[in-house]
């Protein structure tokens, strides 16, 4: 299942991120803001339970999260800006990191780091990566999560290409994808077109 968050605020902020004139500071802030907006949609189905509370006026039962444990897992490095933003919404969530880079010749993911919460099997996992391009890195990361025992995984991306979505649906059909937009295609270098460039470089000012 793929959910495209078409809210006008989401689309406006994404357009600002696409602009080549947008600087590092603004790009990073926009990525964080978009991550929060995507999280609202991705976490729409979190369970709540009625909880008895006293307001300043009277006592009553009001919905609160049921206590189901959450985990935010970033695909390094670009996914960090997303988890850092989202953890503000769910501060009790544990945070994991999976380090992958894409070999420029083969476009295949190469793993260099994997640190996950020890109780990942008991948590609902939200995997973050701004760009779902070829899908190789995200598919490999989901594979690592499954090997560690994760049962429920959602993939949150700012931008996706049909090729990347197809890979996730082929390799991990049960994983829901939440994105701000789906662009038409990849170019010969594996970049999303029209896209927004290399998200990691634009977030951290490394190019």
Phi and psi in degrees as GROMACS dihedral restraints (atoms count N, CA, C in turn):
[ dihedral_restraints ]
;  ai    aj    ak    al  type     phi  dphi    fc
    3     4     5     6     1  -119.7    20    10
    4     5     6     7     1   126.7    20    10
    6     7     8     9     1  -111.8    20    10
    7     8     9    10     1   120.0    20    10
    9    10    11    12     1  -100.3    20    10
   10    11    12    13     1   120.2    20    10
   12    13    14    15     1   -86.4    20    10
   13    14    15    16     1   100.4    20    10
   15    16    17    18     1   -94.5    20    10
   16    17    18    19     1    12.2    20    10
   18    19    20    21     1   -54.8    20    10
   19    20    21    22     1   139.1    20    10
   21    22    23    24     1   -54.9    20    10
   22    23    24    25     1   -37.8    20    10
   24    25    26    27     1   -63.3    20    10
   25    26    27    28     1   -40.4    20    10
   27    28    29    30     1   -63.3    20    10
   28    29    30    31     1   -47.5    20    10
   30    31    32    33     1   -66.2    20    10
   31    32    33    34     1   -37.5    20    10
   33    34    35    36     1   -63.0    20    10
   34    35    36    37     1   -47.4    20    10
   36    37    38    39     1   -67.0    20    10
   37    38    39    40     1   -35.5    20    10
   39    40    41    42     1   -64.6    20    10
   40    41    42    43     1   -40.7    20    10
   42    43    44    45     1   -61.7    20    10
   43    44    45    46     1   -38.7    20    10
   45    46    47    48     1   -64.5    20    10
   46    47    48    49     1   -37.2    20    10
   48    49    50    51     1   -66.9    20    10
   49    50    51    52     1   -32.5    20    10
   51    52    53    54     1   -67.3    20    10
   52    53    54    55     1   -30.5    20    10
   54    55    56    57     1   -62.9    20    10
   55    56    57    58     1   124.2    20    10
   57    58    59    60     1   -63.2    20    10
   58    59    60    61     1   -20.3    20    10
   60    61    62    63     1   -81.7    20    10
   61    62    63    64     1   -10.7    20    10
   63    64    65    66     1   -71.1    20    10
   64    65    66    67     1   124.2    20    10
   66    67    68    69     1   -80.0    20    10
   67    68    69    70     1   175.3    20    10
   69    70    71    72     1   -59.9    20    10
   70    71    72    73     1   -49.0    20    10
   72    73    74    75     1   -59.9    20    10
   73    74    75    76     1   -48.6    20    10
   75    76    77    78     1   -67.8    20    10
   76    77    78    79     1   -39.5    20    10
   78    79    80    81     1   -60.8    20    10
   79    80    81    82     1   -45.3    20    10
   81    82    83    84     1   -63.2    20    10
   82    83    84    85     1   -42.3    20    10
   84    85    86    87     1   -65.3    20    10
   85    86    87    88     1   -40.9    20    10
   87    88    89    90     1   -64.5    20    10
   88    89    90    91     1   -40.0    20    10
   90    91    92    93     1   -61.7    20    10
   91    92    93    94     1   -40.6    20    10
   93    94    95    96     1   -66.7    20    10
   94    95    96    97     1   -43.8    20    10
   96    97    98    99     1   -63.7    20    10
   97    98    99   100     1   -42.8    20    10
   99   100   101   102     1   -63.7    20    10
  100   101   102   103     1   -36.7    20    10
  102   103   104   105     1   -61.6    20    10
  103   104   105   106     1   -41.0    20    10
  105   106   107   108     1   -62.8    20    10
  106   107   108   109     1   -43.8    20    10
  108   109   110   111     1   -65.4    20    10
  109   110   111   112     1   -39.8    20    10
  111   112   113   114     1   -65.8    20    10
  112   113   114   115     1   -35.9    20    10
  114   115   116   117     1   -63.8    20    10
  115   116   117   118     1   -36.2    20    10
  117   118   119   120     1   -56.6    20    10
  118   119   120   121     1   -42.0    20    10
  120   121   122   123     1   -74.2    20    10
  121   122   123   124     1   -44.2    20    10
  123   124   125   126     1   -63.7    20    10
  124   125   126   127     1   -30.0    20    10
  126   127   128   129     1  -100.5    20    10
  127   128   129   130     1    15.2    20    10
  129   130   131   132     1   -58.2    20    10
  130   131   132   133     1   -31.5    20    10
  132   133   134   135     1   -97.5    20    10
  133   134   135   136     1    15.9    20    10
  135   136   137   138     1   -62.5    20    10
  136   137   138   139     1   139.1    20    10
  138   139   140   141     1   -78.5    20    10
  139   140   141   142     1   144.6    20    10
  141   142   143   144     1  -123.7    20    10
  142   143   144   145     1   158.9    20    10
  144   145   146   147     1  -131.3    20    10
  145   146   147   148     1   145.0    20    10
  147   148   149   150     1   -67.0    20    10
  148   149   150   151     1   131.2    20    10
  150   151   152   153     1  -126.6    20    10
  151   152   153   154     1   132.6    20    10
  153   154   155   156     1   -81.2    20    10
  154   155   156   157     1   124.0    20    10
  156   157   158   159     1  -136.3    20    10
  157   158   159   160     1   161.6    20    10
  159   160   161   162     1  -107.6    20    10
  160   161   162   163     1   116.0    20    10
  162   163   164   165     1   -83.2    20    10
  163   164   165   166     1   173.2    20    10
  165   166   167   168     1   -62.0    20    10
  166   167   168   169     1   -12.8    20    10
  168   169   170   171     1  -103.1    20    10
  169   170   171   172     1   -49.6    20    10
  171   172   173   174     1  -160.9    20    10
  172   173   174   175     1   171.9    20    10
  174   175   176   177     1   -85.9    20    10
  175   176   177   178     1   147.2    20    10
  177   178   179   180     1  -167.1    20    10
  178   179   180   181     1   175.8    20    10
  180   181   182   183     1  -104.6    20    10
  181   182   183   184     1   132.1    20    10
  183   184   185   186     1  -137.9    20    10
  184   185   186   187     1   147.3    20    10
  186   187   188   189     1   -72.9    20    10
  187   188   189   190     1   134.7    20    10
  189   190   191   192     1  -136.7    20    10
  190   191   192   193     1   155.6    20    10
  192   193   194   195     1   -55.3    20    10
  193   194   195   196     1   141.1    20    10
  195   196   197   198     1   -75.1    20    10
  196   197   198   199     1    -5.1    20    10
  198   199   200   201     1    96.9    20    10
  199   200   201   202     1     2.4    20    10
  201   202   203   204     1   -58.6    20    10
  202   203   204   205     1   128.6    20    10
  204   205   206   207     1   -71.9    20    10
  205   206   207   208     1   142.1    20    10
  207   208   209   210     1  -119.7    20    10
  208   209   210   211     1   154.8    20    10
  210   211   212   213     1  -136.6    20    10
  211   212   213   214     1   136.1    20    10
  213   214   215   216     1  -108.1    20    10
  214   215   216   217     1   124.1    20    10
  216   217   218   219     1  -123.3    20    10
  217   218   219   220     1   121.7    20    10
  219   220   221   222     1   -96.8    20    10
  220   221   222   223     1   134.3    20    10
  222   223   224   225     1   -83.5    20    10
  223   224   225   226     1   115.1    20    10
  225   226   227   228     1   -69.4    20    10
  226   227   228   229     1   145.2    20    10
  228   229   230   231     1  -103.0    20    10
  229   230   231   232     1   -23.5    20    10
  231   232   233   234     1   -64.8    20    10
  232   233   234   235     1   -28.0    20    10
  234   235   236   237     1   -67.1    20    10
  235   236   237   238     1   -15.6    20    10
  237   238   239   240     1   -59.9    20    10
  238   239   240   241     1   -41.6    20    10
  240   241   242   243     1   -62.7    20    10
  241   242   243   244     1   -29.7    20    10
  243   244   245   246     1   -74.6    20    10
  244   245   246   247     1   -48.4    20    10
  246   247   248   249     1   -65.8    20    10
  247   248   249   250     1   -37.4    20    10
  249   250   251   252     1   -61.4    20    10
  250   251   252   253     1   -34.0    20    10
  252   253   254   255     1   -76.3    20    10
  253   254   255   256     1   -45.6    20    10
  255   256   257   258     1   -69.1    20    10
  256   257   258   259     1   -30.7    20    10
  258   259   260   261     1   -63.7    20    10
  259   260   261   262     1   -18.9    20    10
  261   262   263   264     1   -64.9    20    10
  262   263   264   265     1   -32.1    20    10
  264   265   266   267     1   -77.2    20    10
  265   266   267   268     1   -36.8    20    10
  267   268   269   270     1  -128.5    20    10
  268   269   270   271     1    72.4    20    10
  270   271   272   273     1   -64.4    20    10
  271   272   273   274     1   -16.5    20    10
  273   274   275   276     1   -83.1    20    10
  274   275   276   277     1    -8.4    20    10
  276   277   278   279     1   -66.7    20    10
  277   278   279   280     1   143.9    20    10
  279   280   281   282     1   -87.0    20    10
  280   281   282   283     1   153.7    20    10
  282   283   284   285     1  -120.6    20    10
  283   284   285   286     1   131.2    20    10
  285   286   287   288     1  -118.7    20    10
  286   287   288   289     1   166.7    20    10
  288   289   290   291     1  -138.7    20    10
  289   290   291   292     1   135.0    20    10
  291   292   293   294     1  -125.5    20    10
  292   293   294   295     1   119.6    20    10
  294   295   296   297     1   -96.0    20    10
  295   296   297   298     1   119.1    20    10
  297   298   299   300     1  -138.3    20    10
  298   299   300   301     1   144.5    20    10
  300   301   302   303     1  -132.1    20    10
  301   302   303   304     1   157.7    20    10
  303   304   305   306     1   -98.0    20    10
  304   305   306   307     1   120.7    20    10
  306   307   308   309     1   -61.1    20    10
  307   308   309   310     1   121.5    20    10
  309   310   311   312     1   -64.6    20    10
  310   311   312   313     1   -22.2    20    10
  312   313   314   315     1   -85.3    20    10
  313   314   315   316     1   -46.2    20    10
  315   316   317   318     1   -96.7    20    10
  316   317   318   319     1   -16.5    20    10
  318   319   320   321     1    64.5    20    10
  319   320   321   322     1    15.0    20    10
  321   322   323   324     1   -92.9    20    10
  322   323   324   325     1   147.9    20    10
  324   325   326   327     1   -73.1    20    10
  325   326   327   328     1   141.8    20    10
  327   328   329   330     1  -123.1    20    10
  328   329   330   331     1   124.6    20    10
  330   331   332   333     1   -88.2    20    10
  331   332   333   334     1   139.7    20    10
  333   334   335   336     1  -134.2    20    10
  334   335   336   337     1    -7.0    20    10
  336   337   338   339     1  -159.2    20    10
  337   338   339   340     1   142.0    20    10
  339   340   341   342     1  -154.7    20    10
  340   341   342   343     1   105.0    20    10
  342   343   344   345     1  -133.7    20    10
  343   344   345   346     1   110.4    20    10
  345   346   347   348     1  -121.8    20    10
  346   347   348   349     1   156.2    20    10
  348   349   350   351     1   -56.8    20    10
  349   350   351   352     1   139.7    20    10
  351   352   353   354     1   -64.9    20    10
  352   353   354   355     1   -24.1    20    10
  354   355   356   357     1  -102.8    20    10
  355   356   357   358     1    32.5    20    10
  357   358   359   360     1   -57.7    20    10
  358   359   360   361     1   -29.3    20    10
  360   361   362   363     1   -65.4    20    10
  361   362   363   364     1   -21.2    20    10
  363   364   365   366     1   -95.4    20    10
  364   365   366   367     1     2.1    20    10
  366   367   368   369     1  -117.1    20    10
  367   368   369   370     1   149.4    20    10
  369   370   371   372     1   -80.0    20    10
  370   371   372   373     1   126.9    20    10
  372   373   374   375     1  -106.0    20    10
  373   374   375   376     1   132.7    20    10
  375   376   377   378     1  -116.1    20    10
  376   377   378   379     1   109.7    20    10
  378   379   380   381     1   -93.5    20    10
  379   380   381   382     1   129.8    20    10
  381   382   383   384     1  -117.9    20    10
  382   383   384   385     1   135.4    20    10
  384   385   386   387     1  -160.1    20    10
  385   386   387   388     1   121.7    20    10
  387   388   389   390     1   -57.4    20    10
  388   389   390   391     1   -36.0    20    10
  390   391   392   393     1  -119.3    20    10
  391   392   393   394     1   126.0    20    10
  393   394   395   396     1  -106.9    20    10
  394   395   396   397     1    91.8    20    10
  396   397   398   399     1   -97.7    20    10
  397   398   399   400     1   -90.6    20    10
  399   400   401   402     1   -74.2    20    10
  400   401   402   403     1   -23.3    20    10
  402   403   404   405     1    88.4    20    10
  403   404   405   406     1    -6.9    20    10
  405   406   407   408     1   -63.5    20    10
  406   407   408   409     1   -47.1    20    10
  408   409   410   411     1   -65.4    20    10
  409   410   411   412     1   -45.6    20    10
  411   412   413   414     1   -63.7    20    10
  412   413   414   415     1   -40.9    20    10
  414   415   416   417     1   -64.6    20    10
  415   416   417   418     1   -41.7    20    10
  417   418   419   420     1   -63.8    20    10
  418   419   420   421     1   -41.5    20    10
  420   421   422   423     1   -63.5    20    10
  421   422   423   424     1   -42.2    20    10
  423   424   425   426     1   -62.2    20    10
  424   425   426   427     1   -38.3    20    10
  426   427   428   429     1   -60.1    20    10
  427   428   429   430     1   -43.0    20    10
  429   430   431   432     1   -61.8    20    10
  430   431   432   433     1   -42.0    20    10
  432   433   434   435     1   -62.3    20    10
  433   434   435   436     1   -43.3    20    10
  435   436   437   438     1   -64.4    20    10
  436   437   438   439     1   -40.7    20    10
  438   439   440   441     1   -61.5    20    10
  439   440   441   442     1   -31.5    20    10
  441   442   443   444     1   -81.6    20    10
  442   443   444   445     1    -5.4    20    10
  444   445   446   447     1   107.5    20    10
  445   446   447   448     1     0.9    20    10
  447   448   449   450     1   -61.1    20    10
  448   449   450   451     1   135.3    20    10
  450   451   452   453     1  -105.6    20    10
  451   452   453   454     1   -37.2    20    10
  453   454   455   456     1  -123.7    20    10
  454   455   456   457     1   116.2    20    10
  456   457   458   459     1  -131.0    20    10
  457   458   459   460     1   132.7    20    10
  459   460   461   462     1  -120.5    20    10
  460   461   462   463     1   139.2    20    10
  462   463   464   465     1  -103.5    20    10
  463   464   465   466     1   123.0    20    10
  465   466   467   468     1  -112.0    20    10
  466   467   468   469     1   122.1    20    10
  468   469   470   471     1  -134.5    20    10
  469   470   471   472     1   149.5    20    10
  471   472   473   474     1   -77.6    20    10
  472   473   474   475     1   -40.2    20    10
  474   475   476   477     1  -140.5    20    10
  475   476   477   478     1   143.2    20    10
  477   478   479   480     1  -136.7    20    10
  478   479   480   481     1   157.5    20    10
  480   481   482   483     1  -113.7    20    10
  481   482   483   484     1   152.6    20    10
  483   484   485   486     1   -57.0    20    10
  484   485   486   487     1   -34.9    20    10
  486   487   488   489     1   -62.4    20    10
  487   488   489   490     1   -42.8    20    10
  489   490   491   492     1   -67.5    20    10
  490   491   492   493     1   -41.7    20    10
  492   493   494   495     1   -60.1    20    10
  493   494   495   496     1   -42.1    20    10
  495   496   497   498     1   -62.0    20    10
  496   497   498   499     1   -38.0    20    10
  498   499   500   501     1   -65.4    20    10
  499   500   501   502     1   -45.6    20    10
  501   502   503   504     1   -64.1    20    10
  502   503   504   505     1   -42.6    20    10
  504   505   506   507     1   -66.6    20    10
  505   506   507   508     1   -30.4    20    10
  507   508   509   510     1   -74.7    20    10
  508   509   510   511     1   -45.6    20    10
  510   511   512   513     1   -84.2    20    10
  511   512   513   514     1   -32.8    20    10
  513   514   515   516     1  -141.2    20    10
  514   515   516   517     1    68.4    20    10
  516   517   518   519     1   -62.0    20    10
  517   518   519   520     1   -19.3    20    10
  519   520   521   522     1   -84.0    20    10
  520   521   522   523     1    -9.0    20    10
  522   523   524   525     1   -84.8    20    10
  523   524   525   526     1   122.4    20    10
  525   526   527   528     1   -79.9    20    10
  526   527   528   529     1   140.7    20    10
  528   529   530   531     1  -112.5    20    10
  529   530   531   532     1   129.5    20    10
  531   532   533   534     1  -118.4    20    10
  532   533   534   535     1   121.2    20    10
  534   535   536   537     1  -136.1    20    10
  535   536   537   538     1   161.1    20    10
  537   538   539   540     1   -84.7    20    10
  538   539   540   541     1   -30.0    20    10
  540   541   542   543     1  -163.8    20    10
  541   542   543   544     1   156.9    20    10
  543   544   545   546     1  -118.2    20    10
  544   545   546   547     1   115.7    20    10
  546   547   548   549     1   -86.3    20    10
  547   548   549   550     1   166.1    20    10
  549   550   551   552     1   -66.2    20    10
  550   551   552   553     1   -37.2    20    10
  552   553   554   555     1  -166.6    20    10
  553   554   555   556     1   176.6    20    10
  555   556   557   558     1  -104.5    20    10
  556   557   558   559     1   151.8    20    10
  558   559   560   561     1   -90.4    20    10
  559   560   561   562     1  -174.2    20    10
  561   562   563   564     1   -67.1    20    10
  562   563   564   565     1   -16.3    20    10
  564   565   566   567     1   -98.3    20    10
  565   566   567   568     1     5.6    20    10
  567   568   569   570     1    81.0    20    10
  568   569   570   571     1    17.8    20    10
  570   571   572   573     1   -95.7    20    10
  571   572   573   574     1   145.4    20    10
  573   574   575   576     1   -70.7    20    10
  574   575   576   577     1   136.0    20    10
  576   577   578   579     1  -118.5    20    10
  577   578   579   580     1   128.4    20    10
  579   580   581   582     1   -75.4    20    10
  580   581   582   583     1   -22.5    20    10
  582   583   584   585     1    62.6    20    10
  583   584   585   586     1  -154.2    20    10
  585   586   587   588     1  -147.9    20    10
  586   587   588   589     1    17.6    20    10
  588   589   590   591     1    87.2    20    10
  589   590   591   592     1  -161.2    20    10
  591   592   593   594     1   -83.9    20    10
  592   593   594   595     1   110.7    20    10
  594   595   596   597     1   -60.8    20    10
  595   596   597   598     1   -42.0    20    10
  597   598   599   600     1   -62.0    20    10
  598   599   600   601     1   -45.2    20    10
  600   601   602   603     1   -63.4    20    10
  601   602   603   604     1   -38.3    20    10
  603   604   605   606     1   -76.0    20    10
  604   605   606   607     1   -30.3    20    10
  606   607   608   609     1   -70.1    20    10
  607   608   609   610     1   -41.8    20    10
  609   610   611   612     1  -106.6    20    10
  610   611   612   613     1     1.1    20    10
  612   613   614   615     1    67.9    20    10
  613   614   615   616     1    35.0    20    10
  615   616   617   618     1   -97.7    20    10
  616   617   618   619     1    10.8    20    10
